[in-house]
Amino acid sequence: MTASIGQSIRRTESIAKVTGRARYAAEQPPAVGQLYAWYVPATVPAGTVEHVELGADPAVHAVLWHGNAEKLGAVEDAELHVLQSNTVAYRGQIVAVVVAETLQAARAAAAQVRVQYADVRSPDNTLTAEHGSLYAPESVNAGFPTDVTVGDPDAALASAEHLIDNWYSTAPMHNSPMEPHATTAHWSDGVLTLWDSTQAPSGVQGDLATAFGLEPENVRVIAENVGGGFGAKGSTRPNAVLAAMAARATGETVKLVLPRQALFDVVGYRTPTLNHVRLGADSTGTLQAIAHDSFQQTSTIFEFCEQTSESTRHIYAAPNRRTTHRLAQLDVGTPRWMRAPGEAPGMFAVETAIDELAEATGIDPIELRIANEPDVDPASGNPFSSRSVVQCLREGAEKFGWDRRVSTPGQRREGNVLVGMGVATASYPVLISPSTAAARVEQDGSITVSVAASDIGTGARTVLRQIAADALEVDADTVTVELGDSALPKAPGAGGSSGTSSWGWAVTKVCHALKDQGQFRPGNSAEADTTDDVEGQKELARMAFGAQFAEVAVDIDTGEVRVRRMLGVFGIGAVMNPRLARSQLIGGMTFGLGMALMESGIVDHEFGGFANHDLAEYHIPACADVTDLEAVWIDEVDTELAPMGGKGIGEIGAVGSSAAIGNAVYNATGVRVRDLPITLDKVLEQLRRM
């Protein structure tokens, strides 16, 4: 038998998807009496709702608002307390929902709903590093500490021979998966069934059980196919609560599909960030101090703080370090996860500052990074399970042709464009959560493996089949994987590049248990739980690493930046499926390109919300923007990870790529843009001053 792990087998569901047989949350067969819901957004930036009214309409079955909606249990995430209060915390917040016989009728009726507001005021929605509401949260996303100080960074910075002291900012960014957030809800004899577009069926099950006062086994969440998530579907979203609420109020099956504009308002976004980065180095470029103070925003109803400075704690050695996080509570929706939360904006700031230090010291940017490689994790003092930064940089430099880079900015000209190269380091933590799984032998001798995972387009079904096949020592064609259903063995959500490691560990364990029974007899089954295994891991620093390279051409007349080519070289442990891995890595790099050059939520400071809340005005990369994108990986064996040896790949591609592009723009032109995105006006403004 040929090993399945490491083979580029095609996606299990590929034919179903391209032929349209794969069904998504809003594509379930119509039920008798099925109704449609459409939400009513707040049109004021802050205030209270006094009354909601809709004239008589025979097609409308219900209009729900806080005055008549059922009272829900207290879910931790206050954004899920839909229609529970008269408070408007931000423009676009859900204030009512209309349920009607057709989608068209629901949408038309929602447009006719009259909402009376009181206490309306102008929005406070401008993030600054001096905002009066700034505070230090107890911890940041994923439970990382808010502030960490080692040594005396201020004194070390004051005495440093070379000092970089600059501010860097990133704009609000919005997840825009192809499939919008959608839910179909049905109640029967006190049991709630949801078809939901989610990255976490088990998580949605738990939240809705709490919200509606049910036992978890009386809530079933099905997410058989999910058309993208990128973090926006990583936790329960208001559409799931609204659909369930409307279905219970009407006694019918209810479908709710959020329109594209809603994805810019009520499902989360990447917070804008302000980053004050200071680097102090001696004459050899050796870092003596690193300080990274980050500022971001959250809503007034729920706290979310990205770990923007967390990656800075691990990437370079320095005896004196400070990393902090501060939050401003504004009249905005609650930020959420977006691919590589924290690491993507944080590494942009630090990797741009490192490039500036390289320029100040006259040291090649790659050599400067290598010179500051730590022997152990600077944050914990623990050894790394494996660390491949130097190898990624060296192999990437050779493959990309770094020796052809002209070190002096603005010297390589081709007609009316200036050409330059840039580099940046990437890192992302290896995150593994406990999971359960089950396996059984069918009558035909095939083996079914079950886990409540969610395949959001990453190829989880395929990879888990490969993992199971190797653990069972059978061909992958013998294995069927059941996932996307909270009725299956409980599992963590798809996020944090942790899915394959978390679910795969449980799948490996249950398949070994089934194999240990001797022969695969029909009816034989096994169950597994990796809680003790995951919690019993040794104290090591486990991280994926990479090096990002970019070559850009900048038009000196228009300031337009074109990315000619990008290369990412990654240390990601064992690769389960090269075809799927490459897809994930170049997808992440494309995220970084969008972050670097075009993506920016434009805050409406007069009326609240975002002014560019659609894909016509919020620009994302298209095929023509990523003509030459290459992702490769080094051979890396790490025996201290999950049994399969992988490090996760969903996020690492997005980290560092925006900094590499920005550093390439500087090398091409001598223009340093520290505020993303790098738009032509920012480039031209500096070019004209030179």
Salt bridges, closest charged atoms under 4 A:
GLU13 OE2 - LYS17 NZ 3.40
GLU53 OE2 - ARG114 NH2 3.81
GLU70 OE1 - ARG248 NH2 2.91
ASP77 OD2 - ARG237 NH2 3.01
ASP77 OD2 - ARG336 NH1 2.88
GLU101 OE2 - HIS61 NE2 3.24
ASP124 OD2 - HIS131 NE2 3.01
ASP147 OD2 - ARG326 NH2 2.92
ASP154 OD1 - ARG278 NH2 3.27
ASP154 OD1 - ARG322 NH1 3.15
ASP165 OD1 - HIS276 NE2 2.63
GLU179 OE1 - LYS233 NZ 3.54
ASP293 OD2 - ARG322 NH2 3.32
GLU306 OE2 - ARG270 NH1 3.81
GLU310 OE1 - ARG313 NH1 2.75
GLU310 OE2 - HIS314 NE2 2.49
ASP331 OD2 - ARG121 NH1 2.71
GLU351 OE1 - ARG369 NE 2.76
ASP355 OD2 - ARG672 NH2 2.98
GLU356 OE1 - ARG674 NH2 2.77
GLU367 OE2 - ARG394 NH1 2.58
GLU373 OE2 - ARG387 NH2 2.65
ASP377 OD1 - HIS314 ND1 2.83
GLU414 OE2 - ARG412 NH2 3.48
GLU414 OE1 - ARG564 NH2 2.81
GLU442 OE2 - ARG440 NE 2.83
ASP455 OD2 - ARG461 NH1 4.00
GLU473 OE1 - LYS515 NZ 3.67
ASP477 OD1 - ARG465 NH2 3.45
GLU482 OE2 - ARG440 NH2 3.17
ASP485 OD2 - ARG220 NH2 2.53
ASP533 OD2 - LYS509 NZ 2.74
GLU551 OE2 - ARG412 NH1 3.25
GLU551 OE1 - ARG565 NE 3.38
GLU560 OE2 - ARG562 NE 3.45
ASP625 OD1 - ARG562 NH1 3.91
GLU630 OE2 - LYS399 NZ 3.30
GLU636 OE1 - LYS647 NZ 3.28
ASP638 OD2 - LYS647 NZ 3.99
GLU640 OE2 - LYS538 NZ 3.09
GLU685 OE2 - ARG689 NH1 3.34
